[in-house]
Structures are given as structure tokens and as C-alpha cells.
Amino acid sequence: MSFLELKGLSKRYDGVTAVAACDLSVAKGEFVSLLGPSGCGKTTTLQMVAGFVQPSSGRILLDGKDITEVKPNQRGLGIVFQSYALFPHMTVADNVAFGLEMQGVAAGERRKRVATTLELVHLGALAGRYPRELSGGQRQRVALARALAIQPPVLLLDEPMGALDAKLREEMQIELRALQHRVGVTTIMVTHDQAEAMTLSDRVVLMNKGSIEQVGRPFEMYERPNGRFASTFLGKANVFEAHRAAPGALVEVQGHRLPSSDTHCTGVMEYIVRPEKIALVPDAQALLRGRVNARVFLGNHWLFQVDTPLGVVQVTHANNGLPQAAEGDEVGLAWSPEDARLVPREGS
Ligand code: ATP
């Protein structure tokens, strides 16, 4: 059942199509991320849902009602911006009470709701402080509390962790996820950070150049990207231009014959293997041979760059002790057919 629906939603500025005919259905209680590179139209899409940007065409439906022409403040949505936009001259409690006051909620009820919402984000003890007296993470929680206090049907988050450092960002992601599960509020978040999208979302909406490229659960999308863009934006991937004459035949990559369990695809395509799916093996078992030109230690894994006749291949292995090869070593590379994904070649 769809709770929030975007139907053919587009936004054009003079000569620029920021968002092109996007269709998306979000279920009640779902956490969906709009993910993509800078300029792909994520923020414009979110702003249209918020009501700050008027679509050039298309409709937005909330719980079955068309809200495309409804003013932002009458949509009753909770919004958190990257900058938080807290009122500096108001205490934490007053910041959180602001939306309730706007809605005309009576003082007694307002106090109760402010207290419960602040408890929800673990800020009960800081109700009397001013924003300048808070850490970045605490400010972010105030912004969340302010958005949630009005009990919105949908929570909109625009790069909500953008101002936090990497470690705090990770902590807040886990916290936000738990909070969203507890409250059950339908949430749409804009991010350009694939790890953040995967950590938080039930489904990821991958955008590129104003259009939706792929929608899916994080694991699904990582395992089965539908093209070069999806495979390289969500994680790392080795992508080779390939060709197959008939269904079920081996795939031809620059004269090398490689296996894939995607048996149906034929013609020109791309052959995709994730770095962590590639094993270093003895020559007899190798699909491809090469020489390690660089080996980098990255804490939880090793990255090997291997020069092969097909170009540089990246291989990553979990750090389970000593690495399997050194710079300069000749190595054999192998992977299983299930780990080789075939997708249509972009632009073909
Ligand atoms: P970022 O991650 O950098 O914020 P984004 O994916 O959110 O990027 P948008 O801000 O939605 O991208 O912009 C999409 C496209 O629309 C860009 O090419 C941008 O330059 C253009 N655009 C956005 N707002 C306007 C505007 N008010 N006038 C003209 N062009 C605009």
C-alpha cells in the first residue's frame, strides 16, 4: 500500500531538467533514501515533496490525497535540513515547541509533547540550553525532535548528517535508524553517501541526471545493480566491456572467455565483478592472470591493484591476517559465475 506517491514528477528550470518524470511509491513507515551524485536532482525532489519547489509537471499524493498544490506549512511534514536551522535565541525546548505553537496546540499539551520528544532523542536533560551550548550531534537531535514533535505523516531529511564528523555521523546513523523504527514515521532522506543510504534505508532510490536509475533494498541493489552507474556508485566494481553471441555461452571480454550465471543476456553488455568476490588463486584455477602493482592496507581489508590484460583489476580481501600477495607478485584471479553480473551497456 502506497502512502506517499510521486507520479511523473518533473522540474525544469530554463534549459535545465532538474528532475525528469520520477515515479515512486513509498509505504507507510518506510525509510527511503534518495541517493546520487551532486546535481542529480535529489534535493529538488525532496523540495517538491516539502512544497518549497512547485513541480513543472506530475503529482504528489499523500495518503491518497493530492497535495501538489497544497502550501508547505499546510502539508504538516517534518523537515530537517543539513544546517538544522535552529532558532539561536530560543532554548532547546522552545525550538522543539515551535511547530506545535504554529499548529495551535495548547500550552499543557505542548509541554507534554516537547518533554516526550526530547526524551525520544535523549535530550531531556538539555531542554533549557541554547543551540550555541550544544555539540553538533546534540543540535542535530534538536532539529530531529523539532521535526518529530508535530507528529508529521512524513519526515523529510536533507543530508541530515552533513555537518557531523565521520565517527559521530556513524553513531547518529545507528541512532536515527533506531528512532525511526520506534516512531514508525515514513521517512525520505537525501544523501550522496552510499554507506549512509545503505545503513538507514529500507529502500534506496538511486538517482542520476534527474532520473531514477534503480530502486531496491540495499542488499539487493548492491548484489544486483542494473547498470554500470549503479554498480560503481553503490560500492566498488570492476566493469569490463563484454559481448556474448548466444544465451548460455561464455562471455567474451577482449578475447578472454569468462563465465557468468546470468545466462539470458546476449549482445554487447558490461561484465561486472565486485572486488571482494575475486580470489587470488594458483595459475591452474585462474580465469585471468596479472601482476600486483599496488597493495594497500585499509584497516579492515587489503586492496590489491592487479595489472591484467583487461586493464587494472581491483581485489579486496578482509584483513584475516597476512595478505596473500605482495607488490610485484604474479597472481591468478578467479571468481564464481554467480558473482559475475551482466548488464546492458550504457548508451547501447
Ligand atoms: P547536491 O547533492 O549537490 O545538493 P542534488 O542532487 O540535490 O545535488 P539538485 O539541487 O536537486 O541536485 O539540482 C538538480 C539540478 O537542477 C542541478 O543541475 C541544479 O543546478 C539545477 N537547479 C536546482 N535548483 C535550481 C534553480 N533554482 N534554478 C536553476 N537550476 C536549478
Boltz pocket constraint, residues with backbone or C-beta under 6 A from the ligand:
constraints:
  - pocket:
      binder: B
      contacts: [[A, 13], [A, 14], [A, 16], [A, 17], [A, 18], [A, 19], [A, 36], [A, 37], [A, 38], [A, 39], [A, 40], [A, 41], [A, 42], [A, 43], [A, 44], [A, 45], [A, 192]]
      max_distance: 6.0
